[in-house]
Amino acid sequence: MKWTKHSIPDQTGRIALITGSNSGLGFESAKALLDKGATVIMGCRSLQKAQTAKELLLQSTNAGSIDLIHIDLADLSSIHKASEELKAKYGRLNLLINNAGVMAPPLTRSNQGLELQFAVNHLGHMALTINLLPILEKERASRVVTVTSGAQFMGQISWGDLQSEKSYNRWGAYSQSKLANVMFALELDARLRQSESDSSSLLAHPGLARTNLQSTSVSSNKSWQEAIAYQLMGPLFQSAKMGSLPQLYAATSIKAKGGQQYGPNFNFRGFPKLCRSAPSALNKKKRKMLWELSEALIEKFK
Ligand SMILES: NC(=O)c1ccc[n+]([C@@H]2O[C@H](COP(=O)([O-])OP(=O)(O)OC[C@H]3O[C@@H](n4cnc5c(N)ncnc54)[C@H](OP(=O)(O)O)[C@@H]3O)[C@@H](O)[C@H]2O)c1
């Protein structure tokens, strides 16, 4: 039987934070979890967009409840502030979906001067997760789901130029950040196992899903060539709803376990299935190196 959003177990009483949930996959995940009775906290960088998304969600369901919180993942101080607010307001968390992302913009720096994709896709989510671990670990079998991409397989960590100070390749930096997502999530799960924690860390990738990711990338680069390429690729894309299923499976299925990655059946489209992580993410020494380097950056800008 195919796993759909109707397969999600009852979420009543559970609290889920989803980053970037005003749009695309995050929005669809918010909708599916709400339908099952969860309290969904939408962590978004624009409260105005989040409010519009909330109104849309409220039109489609009476179940669950929605809260909004401002989180700009390109700014470590915003992440720390949001984490403190969440700890004070809720004191517990069952699920964190590290979903927000930015793809292949021209060279841009975060508030702390870091390369934007490294900062938003990887470091910001790592900082958020570490800050929220105390309230995640208060709940039985809580999960952190980090959203990566097929780009993880092309990714290389540019150890000598992590922040693209010497040269910048926008697709190389995207792939680096999506490989970093996998290395982070696997390392987190290993550390949770080592400390005998009941929480776990999983991964999901959506395949190819029609969201704002492509149009935002095209407009930030003013690239008519990529606009045409995405149009030609149209039939390959699945809907945002289908693309959200792997993260929903990783977040809620009783069969999903820490350290696993879920993606679409045929890699770029289809219903969720267990899939493998990029071989470059399996090197424990390099994972530890990236963790320590990232941790030092988070500490430096605290
Ligand atoms: N769609 C695909 O085919 C595909 C394929 C592989 C992987 N993914 C991954 O799926 C995830 C979700 O993307 P999507 O496809 O749903 O794209 P999307 O519709 O563009 O959604 C991305 C979300 O991330 C938010 N975001 C961007 N920068 C942020 C920041 N600095 N702080 C907080 N939030 C920020 C966006 O907010 P704004 O609305 O304010 O910009 C938006 O809510 C990403 O991690 C992406 O890498 C997608």
The ligand as a Tripos MOL2 file, in Angstrom:
@<TRIPOS>MOLECULE
LIG
   48    52     1     0     0
SMALL
NO_CHARGES

@<TRIPOS>ATOM
      1 N1         11.6480   21.6380   -4.4560 N.am      1 LIG1
      2 C1         12.5790   20.7510   -4.7930 C.2       1 LIG1
      3 O1         12.5670   20.1710   -5.8970 O.2       1 LIG1
      4 C2         13.6540   20.4200   -3.8320 C.ar      1 LIG1
      5 C3         14.6200   19.4700   -4.2210 C.ar      1 LIG1
      6 C4         15.6090   19.1090   -3.3240 C.ar      1 LIG1
      7 C5         15.6330   19.6790   -2.0570 C.ar      1 LIG1
      8 N2         14.7000   20.6250   -1.7120 N.ar      1 LIG1
      9 C6         14.7900   21.2040   -0.3610 C.3       1 LIG1
     10 O2         13.4920   21.3180    0.2010 O.3       1 LIG1
     11 C7         13.4960   22.3500    1.1990 C.3       1 LIG1
     12 C8         12.2430   23.1840    1.0680 C.3       1 LIG1
     13 O3         12.2850   23.9240   -0.1260 O.3       1 LIG1
     14 P1         11.0240   24.1450   -1.0850 P.3       1 LIG1
     15 O4         11.2650   23.3600   -2.3010 O.co2     1 LIG1
     16 O5          9.7730   23.9710   -0.3300 O.co2     1 LIG1
     17 O6         11.2640   25.6820   -1.4850 O.3       1 LIG1
     18 P2         10.4670   27.0260   -1.1570 P.3       1 LIG1
     19 O7          9.0370   26.8980   -1.5640 O.co2     1 LIG1
     20 O8         11.2750   28.1090   -1.7820 O.co2     1 LIG1
     21 O9         10.5300   27.1180    0.4160 O.3       1 LIG1
     22 C9         11.7340   27.4640    1.0510 C.3       1 LIG1
     23 C10        11.3980   28.0430    2.3960 C.3       1 LIG1
     24 O10        12.6280   28.3840    3.0390 O.3       1 LIG1
     25 C11        12.4940   29.7060    3.5520 C.3       1 LIG1
     26 N3         13.7720   30.3870    3.7430 N.ar      1 LIG1
     27 C12        14.6860   30.7710    2.8150 C.ar      1 LIG1
     28 N4         15.6660   31.4660    3.4000 N.ar      1 LIG1
     29 C13        15.3730   31.5300    4.7330 C.ar      1 LIG1
     30 C14        15.9840   32.1270    5.8600 C.ar      1 LIG1
     31 N5         17.0930   32.8760    5.7580 N.pl3     1 LIG1
     32 N6         15.4110   31.9640    7.0720 N.ar      1 LIG1
     33 C15        14.2570   31.2690    7.2100 C.ar      1 LIG1
     34 N7         13.6070   30.7100    6.1710 N.ar      1 LIG1
     35 C16        14.1710   30.8340    4.9550 C.ar      1 LIG1
     36 C17        11.6290   30.4090    2.5220 C.3       1 LIG1
     37 O11        11.1150   31.6260    3.0450 O.3       1 LIG1
     38 P3         10.6030   32.8030    2.0560 P.3       1 LIG1
     39 O12         9.2680   32.3480    1.5240 O.co2     1 LIG1
     40 O13        10.5240   33.9800    2.9600 O.co2     1 LIG1
     41 O14        11.6320   32.9250    0.9700 O.co2     1 LIG1
     42 C18        10.5630   29.3430    2.2980 C.3       1 LIG1
     43 O15         9.6350   29.3730    3.3340 O.3       1 LIG1
     44 C19        14.7990   23.1100    1.0200 C.3       1 LIG1
     45 O16        15.6900   22.7240    2.0440 O.3       1 LIG1
     46 C20        15.3170   22.6260   -0.3350 C.3       1 LIG1
     47 O17        16.7260   22.6520   -0.4210 O.3       1 LIG1
     48 C21        13.7120   20.9980   -2.5700 C.ar      1 LIG1
@<TRIPOS>BOND
     1     1     2 1
     2     2     3 2
     3     2     4 1
     4     4     5 ar
     5     4    48 ar
     6     5     6 ar
     7     6     7 ar
     8     7     8 ar
     9     8     9 1
    10     8    48 ar
    11     9    10 1
    12     9    46 1
    13    10    11 1
    14    11    12 1
    15    11    44 1
    16    12    13 1
    17    13    14 1
    18    14    15 2
    19    14    16 1
    20    14    17 1
    21    17    18 1
    22    18    19 2
    23    18    20 1
    24    18    21 1
    25    21    22 1
    26    22    23 1
    27    23    24 1
    28    23    42 1
    29    24    25 1
    30    25    26 1
    31    25    36 1
    32    26    27 ar
    33    26    35 ar
    34    27    28 ar
    35    28    29 ar
    36    29    30 ar
    37    29    35 ar
    38    30    31 1
    39    30    32 ar
    40    32    33 ar
    41    33    34 ar
    42    34    35 ar
    43    36    37 1
    44    36    42 1
    45    37    38 1
    46    38    39 2
    47    38    40 1
    48    38    41 1
    49    42    43 1
    50    44    45 1
    51    44    46 1
    52    46    47 1
@<TRIPOS>SUBSTRUCTURE
     1 LIG1         1 GROUP 0 **** ****
